[in-house]
């Protein structure tokens, strides 16, 4: 059984790659966990598409403000200096290229960087593309956070997406529970493999030829 990171460990791994001064949007679902692991000594400004800039981590129990939520309707906190604004202004930020990084979930990512993260047919799926389309094209860097395999064991990293596309050629990096992949010259490049995962074992799981960009075996992050 190959090593798999928990979602919290993976969120921490993603947080470590976000540079100081970045304006960041965290998509609905698992990507919102990244907010809880951003270093407190760095200035990283979180944006949510429903109209908040300067979002903080999830509130502690008993300190929830029911009027303060993110785009996924989860309770959030606001940091000192946070700003609130109209939904349309928030989308103008996204579409205008003012976000440095977005982190989105995915059903599939193709080896050319196409993203599919919505479906009208999948159980429990978001039934419309929503703001993910604007984020995928508007952010300077698009990171994906997802499990490598579906519940039935199929790879979410594919040659070509079969789900409806959110964006074409937009993904820069994919963080999975097995490894981190970059999109490089129309192929997946393994940047970091977790635990006992190797480039050959990942290639077998995915069913595609992979580029090896690992400098050394990565260990599972600790608590």
N, C-alpha and C positions, 0 to 999 in steps of 0.2 A: 504494500500500500504506500503510495508516494506521499510525501509531505504536502500538507495543505494548510495555509494560513487561515486563521479566523478572520472575520470581517474587521474586527477591531485592530488586529495586528496589521492587516493590509491597509487600513485607514491610516495607521501610524506611519507605515512605509511611504504612502503617498504624501503625507504631510511633510515628511523630511525632504521631499523634492521641490517643495514650493518656495520660491525665493522671497527674501525680504522685499517689501514694497509692492508685491504683486496684488492686483485686483482679481479676485477669484469668485467664481460661481460654482456652488456644489449642487449637483442635480438631485432630483427626488430619489429617495430610497437610501441604499447603502452609502453613496457619496457624502451624505450629510454627516456621517461619522467622522470625516476628516477634520471637521471643525473642532472636535474634542482633543485633537492631538497636535494642533499648530503650536509651535514654540511661543511662550508668552513674552520672550525677550525680543521677538521679531515683530515688525509692523507688517502684518498681512491683512488686507481689507477684504472682508467677505461681502458679497453682493447677493441679494435674492431677488428674483424677477418680480415678486409682488410688491417691491418698492422699499427696500431697506439697504443701506450701505453702511457697513460697520457692524455686521452681525457677529455675535459671540458664540460660545459653545452652548450646548444644551443646558437649560436651567436645572438647578438642584431641586429635588422633590420639596414641595411646599413653597417654592419661590417661582411658580409659573404665572406669567401674565397672560391670561386668555386672549388678549388683544394683540399679542406679539407672536407671530408665527412666520414660518418660511413658506415657500411655494408649495410644499407638500403638506401644509397645514400642521406641521409639527411645532411645538412651542420652542422658542429660541430666546436668546438674550441679546441686548444691544450694548455695545461698548461705549465708553465716554466719547462724545463727538459724533455718534451715529446720526445719519440723516434719513428722513422718510420722504417719499415722493410718489408721484402718480405712476401707475402701472405703465402708461405710455412712455414716460420718461425713462423708466427702467429698461424697457425694450429698446429705446433709442441708444442707451449705453451699450447694450448687447450688440445691436446691429451696426453701431458706429465704430466697432473695433476698440472699445475702451476697456475690455477685460483682458487680462494677461493670460489667465488659465481658467478652464472649466473642467470639472470632473463629472462625467456622466456614466450611467449604467448602460448595459447593452444586452440585446438578444444575440447579436452577431456583429463581428468586425471582419471585414475582408482584408486580404493581404495588400490591397492597394489603399487601405485606409478608409473605406466606406463604412458608415455607421448605420446600424439598424437597431433602434431601441424602443419601438412602439409597434403595436399590432392590434387590429380589431378582432383577431381570432384567438389569440392565446389567452388561456384562463388567467385572470388577475392582471392582465396587461393594461397599461395606460391606453385608453381607446382613441387617443388622438396624439399627433406629434407635438403639439403645444410649443413651449418655448425652447425645447431641445434643438429644434431646427435652427433657431436664431443663434443659440449658443454655439452650435457646432460650426457654423460659418463665421460667426462674429468674433469668437475668442481667438487670441493669437496662438495659443496651444490648447489642444483638446486631449485630455487624458480620459481613459475609460477604466472603470472599476467594475470587475465582474468575476464570477467563477469561470474557470477555464472550460468546464464541462456542464452540460445540462443535467437535469435529474435522471435522464435516461442514458447518460454517458456520451452524448454527442458533443463535439468540439464547438465552442462559440467563435473560435477563430477559424475562418473559412476562406476558401478560394474566392467565392463570390457569394454575397448575401442573398438569401431567399426570402427574408422578411422585407417589408417596405422600408425604403431608405429614409433616414433622418438627414444625412448629409453625405456628399460624395467626396472622397479623398481628403477627409477632414481630420482624421485621427492621427495623432503623433505618437502616443504611447498607450499601451494596454497593461494594466496592473491586474493580474489574476491571482488566485489562491495558490497557484503552482509556481509562477514565474512572472517576470516583467519583460514585456516585448516592446520593441520599437518598430515602426514601419520604415523600411529602408529599401529603396529601389524596387518597390512593388512586392516585397517579401517581408515576412516577420523575422526580426532579429532578436535573439534572446539576449537581453541585457543583464538579467540576473535570474538565476534559478534558485529556488528555496529548498533548503534541506537536501534530501537525497534525489531530487529531480535533476536530470541531466539533459543536455541538448538532444541526444538520441532518444531518451525516454519521452521527452516532450514532443518530438517529431512523430513518434509512434502514436501518442494520444491524439494529436491534431490531424495527422495524415497529410502533412505538408512538409516540404524541405525547408529547413530553418537555417538562418545565418547565425553563427556563434559569435557573440560579442561579449561573452562573459570573461572578465579578468580573473576571477577566482570564485569558488563556490560560495554562495551566500548562506548565511545561517538564519534560522528563524528568529525574528526580533523577540526580545523578552519583555516581560511586563515592567 
